[in-house]
Amino acid sequence: MMSERNRVVVGVDGSPGAEAAVAWALREARSMHCGVHLIHAYGDAYTDRAIEIYGQLPVPELSRVRSAALGIVERAADRAHELAPDVEVRIGAVGAPPVRALLAEAEHASRVVLGSRGLKAFGSAMLGSVGGAVAARASCPVVVVRGPAGMAEERPAVVVGVDASTKSAFVLEFAFDYASRHGLPLRPVLCWHVDVLTEIVWRPETPAPPRAQEWLSEALAGWQEKYPDVDVHPAVVRDHPASGLLAAAAAQHLLVVGTRGEHALLGTVLGSVTQAVLHHASCPVAVIPHA
């Protein structure tokens, strides 16, 4: 039986991106021994009256909108049963704006999964208006399925971005747990930003500054002891964090990054690095809130 907290929520809209999100969520739910909840949010501004500014131009009747929304989640559920008949699936059609509906679901979920292009009303702007807003403000991890994971035969890794803040612990915990459950190697990456001074003393052929290597080792020590089954390959990369993480995550299984942890307005929370990887990564991206 699916519990209120131990479930994976998926936003669906019938698009290829949403279908990929459902498939990703089913694999994650199976590894967590939990169910998935498929929802479609169709807004709350529908009416069966004419829009006065346009004379008698009608808008969709609410009953028809609800029926169409249920059809979307029912078709997604049918596909989910085909892909993973052993995973419990629930569905829901919500008469609320997408961001508000997904944030409410996040309060009772282990993670929220979205496709890289979502609700059709938003078109190609979905990631900024829905995906970005949910990732920035959700109380649980949010996974945006930007692209397919790397090929299994090439043994793709989970890449996790690590920085010098103490809040990296939340990101590392998710990454180690995910890698352990899915039997994947883990590559923690600390990007050492190139500036004029480091350019003078640190050339491409020279190793990373000892303090960077030492800090990364210390940050990983406790997690490696807790998850001895995870094959860990840490790296200090001489690059800007955004470009360094994007390069490290190419053809990999998953990229894990964090938010700033401040529940404020969109645009003040995610930060430039997280926004960049959400828009440009070629593999799924997990955004972890800093509790």
C-alpha positions in Angstrom: 0.0 0.0 0.0 1.4 3.4 -1.0 2.1 5.7 2.0 1.6 9.4 1.9 5.4 10.2 2.1 7.0 7.2 0.4 5.9 7.8 -3.1 7.3 9.3 -6.4 5.1 12.0 -7.9 5.2 12.5 -11.7 3.8 15.4 -13.6 2.3 14.1 -16.9 0.8 15.8 -19.9 1.0 13.2 -22.7 4.2 14.6 -24.2 7.3 12.5 -25.0 9.1 14.3 -22.1 6.4 13.2 -19.6 6.6 9.7 -20.9 10.3 9.6 -20.2 9.7 11.0 -16.8 7.2 8.2 -16.0 9.7 5.6 -17.1 12.4 7.1 -14.9 10.0 7.3 -12.0 9.0 3.7 -12.3 12.6 2.5 -12.1 13.2 4.8 -9.0 10.0 3.6 -7.3 10.9 0.0 -7.8 14.3 0.5 -6.2 12.7 2.3 -3.3 9.9 -0.3 -2.9 7.2 2.4 -3.2 4.5 3.5 -5.6 4.1 6.3 -8.1 1.5 9.0 -8.3 0.8 10.4 -11.7 -0.9 13.8 -11.8 -2.0 16.3 -14.5 -2.7 19.9 -13.4 -5.1 21.7 -15.7 -5.5 25.1 -14.0 -8.3 26.7 -12.2 -9.4 29.5 -14.5 -11.8 27.6 -16.7 -15.4 28.6 -17.0 -18.3 27.8 -19.3 -19.1 31.5 -19.9 -18.0 33.6 -22.7 -14.9 35.8 -22.3 -16.4 39.4 -22.2 -13.4 41.1 -23.8 -13.8 38.9 -26.9 -17.6 39.1 -27.1 -19.1 35.6 -27.4 -15.9 33.7 -27.9 -16.3 30.6 -25.7 -13.7 28.8 -23.5 -13.7 25.1 -22.8 -16.3 23.8 -20.4 -14.8 22.6 -17.1 -16.4 19.2 -17.4 -14.7 18.6 -20.7 -11.4 19.9 -19.4 -11.6 17.5 -16.4 -12.5 14.6 -18.7 -9.5 15.4 -21.0 -7.2 15.7 -17.9 -8.3 12.3 -16.6 -7.7 10.8 -20.1 -4.1 12.0 -20.0 -3.4 10.4 -16.6 -5.3 7.2 -17.4 -3.2 6.7 -20.6 0.0 7.4 -18.6 -1.1 4.8 -16.1 -1.8 2.2 -18.7 1.7 2.8 -20.1 3.1 2.6 -16.5 1.4 -0.8 -16.0 3.0 -2.1 -19.2 6.5 -1.0 -18.2 6.3 -2.0 -14.5 3.3 -4.1 -13.6 4.8 -4.7 -10.1 4.8 -1.0 -9.1 1.6 0.5 -7.6 0.3 3.4 -9.6 -2.2 6.1 -8.6 -3.6 8.9 -10.7 -5.0 12.3 -10.2 -6.3 15.3 -12.2 -5.9 18.6 -10.3 -7.8 21.8 -11.0 -4.9 24.1 -10.1 -2.0 25.8 -11.8 0.8 23.3 -12.5 3.4 24.9 -10.1 1.0 25.2 -7.2 -0.3 21.6 -7.7 3.2 20.1 -7.9 4.5 22.0 -4.9 1.6 20.8 -2.9 2.3 17.2 -4.0 6.0 17.6 -3.0 4.9 18.1 0.6 3.9 14.5 0.7 6.4 12.9 -1.7 9.9 11.4 -1.6 10.6 13.2 -4.9 8.9 14.8 -7.9 9.8 13.8 -11.4 9.2 16.0 -14.5 9.9 15.8 -18.2 12.1 18.5 -19.8 9.1 19.8 -21.7 5.9 19.9 -19.7 2.3 21.1 -19.8 1.5 21.9 -23.3 0.1 25.3 -22.5 3.6 26.4 -21.6 5.3 24.9 -24.6 9.0 25.3 -24.8 9.1 27.7 -21.9 8.1 24.9 -19.5 11.4 24.5 -17.8 11.6 28.1 -16.8 8.0 28.6 -15.7 7.1 25.2 -14.3 10.2 22.9 -13.9 12.4 25.7 -12.7 9.9 27.0 -10.2 9.2 23.5 -8.8 12.9 22.6 -8.5 13.6 25.9 -6.8 10.8 25.8 -4.2 9.9 22.1 -3.6 10.4 20.6 -0.2 11.7 17.3 -1.7 14.2 16.4 -4.4 13.0 17.2 -8.0 14.3 15.2 -11.0 14.0 16.8 -14.4 14.5 14.2 -17.1 16.5 16.3 -19.5 17.7 13.4 -21.7 18.3 9.6 -21.6 20.8 8.2 -19.2 24.0 6.8 -20.6 24.1 3.3 -22.1 24.2 0.6 -19.5 27.1 -1.3 -21.2 29.3 1.8 -20.8 28.6 1.8 -17.0 27.5 5.4 -16.7 28.0 7.1 -13.3 26.0 9.3 -11.0 27.8 12.7 -11.1 27.3 14.9 -8.0 28.4 18.5 -7.8 30.2 19.3 -4.5 31.2 22.7 -3.2 32.8 24.0 0.0 29.5 24.7 1.8 28.3 22.5 4.7 25.0 22.1 2.8 26.7 19.7 0.3 25.8 17.0 2.8 22.2 16.9 1.6 23.4 16.5 -2.0 25.9 13.8 -1.2 23.3 11.9 0.8 21.0 11.7 -2.1 23.7 10.8 -4.6 25.3 8.0 -2.5 21.8 6.5 -1.7 20.8 6.6 -5.3 24.1 5.1 -6.5 23.8 2.4 -3.9 20.2 1.4 -4.7 20.9 1.3 -8.5 24.3 -0.3 -8.3 26.0 2.6 -10.1 29.5 4.2 -9.7 29.6 7.7 -8.2 31.7 10.6 -9.4 31.8 13.5 -7.0 33.1 16.6 -8.8 34.5 19.7 -7.2 35.0 22.4 -9.8 37.9 24.8 -9.1 36.9 28.0 -10.8 39.6 29.4 -13.0 40.6 33.0 -12.4 43.6 35.2 -13.3 45.6 34.2 -10.2 45.0 30.4 -10.5 45.7 30.6 -14.3 49.2 31.9 -13.4 50.1 29.1 -10.9 47.9 26.2 -12.1 48.4 25.1 -15.7 46.5 22.2 -17.3 49.4 19.7 -16.7 49.7 20.6 -13.0 47.6 18.8 -10.3 44.8 20.6 -8.4 45.8 22.6 -5.3 46.3 20.2 -2.4 43.7 22.0 -0.3 41.0 21.3 -2.9 41.9 17.6 -3.0 42.0 17.4 0.8 38.7 19.1 1.3 37.0 16.8 -1.2 38.4 13.7 0.5 37.2 14.9 3.9 33.8 15.7 2.6 33.4 12.2 1.2 35.0 10.2 4.0 31.9 9.7 6.1 29.7 8.8 3.2 32.1 6.3 1.8 32.1 4.5 5.2 28.3 4.6 5.2 28.0 3.3 1.6 31.0 0.9 1.2 29.2 -0.8 -1.8 29.4 2.4 -3.9 32.4 2.6 -6.3 33.6 6.3 -5.8 35.7 8.2 -8.3 36.2 11.8 -7.0 37.6 14.5 -9.2 38.7 18.1 -8.9 37.9 19.8 -12.2 39.6 23.0 -13.3 36.6 24.7 -14.8 33.6 26.9 -14.0 31.1 24.9 -12.0 28.4 25.0 -14.7 30.5 24.0 -17.6 32.6 21.6 -15.5 29.5 19.7 -14.3 27.9 19.7 -17.7 31.0 18.1 -19.2 31.4 15.6 -16.4 27.7 14.5 -16.8 27.8 14.0 -20.6 26.5 10.4 -21.3 26.2 9.7 -17.6 23.3 8.3 -15.7 22.3 11.2 -13.5 23.6 14.6 -12.4 22.9 15.7 -8.8 23.1 19.3 -7.7 21.7 21.5 -4.9 19.6 24.6 -4.5 20.6 27.5 -2.3 18.1 26.3 0.2 16.2 29.6 0.5 12.5 29.3 -0.3 12.0 32.6 -2.0 10.8 33.8 -5.4 12.0 31.9 -8.5 15.2 33.4 -9.8 16.6 34.1 -6.3 16.9 30.4 -5.3 18.3 28.1 -7.9 21.5 30.0 -8.7 23.3 30.2 -12.0 24.9 26.8 -11.8 21.7 24.9 -11.1 19.8 26.9 -13.7 22.5 26.2 -16.3 22.6 22.4 -15.8 18.7 22.3 -15.8 18.7 24.0 -19.2 21.6 22.3 -20.8 22.4 18.9 -19.3 22.1 15.9 -21.6 21.1 13.5 -18.8 18.5 13.6 -16.0 19.2 16.2 -13.3 18.2 15.8 -9.6 17.9 19.1 -7.7 18.2 18.6 -3.9 16.8 21.2 -1.5 19.0 22.3 1.4 16.8 21.6 4.4 
